């Protein structure tokens, strides 16, 4: 009975994994904007893979091919991060080592109409990027309404920061 209940709850918690979230990238020093696509892939009872793909629209004077300003990152996260209770848990313990990264609770803050969002930091072990994400339970899919990502070692630009907000 316990395993049947777990299977039902797990299936219900994965209902939003098919949802894709699109964020608009805010204008920056060397870019005109862009788009980030966030979706959950490869979900099982223990974890899911967050797939974040980006395409940055560069300013005309930047001597980098457009193909260098698009790409994607994947990060495995525990299924607890598919619902509010996982973020409550992270808040209570402060940080959590997950597969190939460390996730840290930063603070709760309101962003526009999203009252009391969870701000977390993800620090991947590979050191290719780092980021902040804001989670709110009313947002579909993985629930991330805002992001601040720093792509490390971009040719010519070095470390480059992007911020985005849900469309």
FENWOUR-V647930 format. One line per field, one symbol per residue. phi: phi as a letter, one per 20 degrees, with the letter a starting at -180 (. if undefined). burial: I if it has 16 or more other ideal C-beta (glycine too) atoms within 10 Angstrom, else O. A space follows every 10 residues. Layout:
phi = ???
burial = ???
This chain:
phi = .fffffffff fffegefffd dddeeffcgd bepqbcdcbd clfbfdbbde dddcbdefff eeecfgffdb rbcccecffg edbggfffff ffdnbbedgm acdcfdadbe cleefmfeec ddcfffmebb adcddbfeef mfneebbcdd eemfgmemfc eccbbgf
burial = OOOOOOOOOO OOIIOIIOOO IOIOIOOIOI IOOIIIOIII OOIOOOIIII IIOIOIOIOO OIOOOOOOIO OOIOIOIIII IIIOOIIOOI OOOOOIOIOO IOIOIIOOOO OOOIOOIIII IIOIOOOOII IIIIIIOOIO IIIIIIIIIO IOOIOOIOOI OIIIOIO
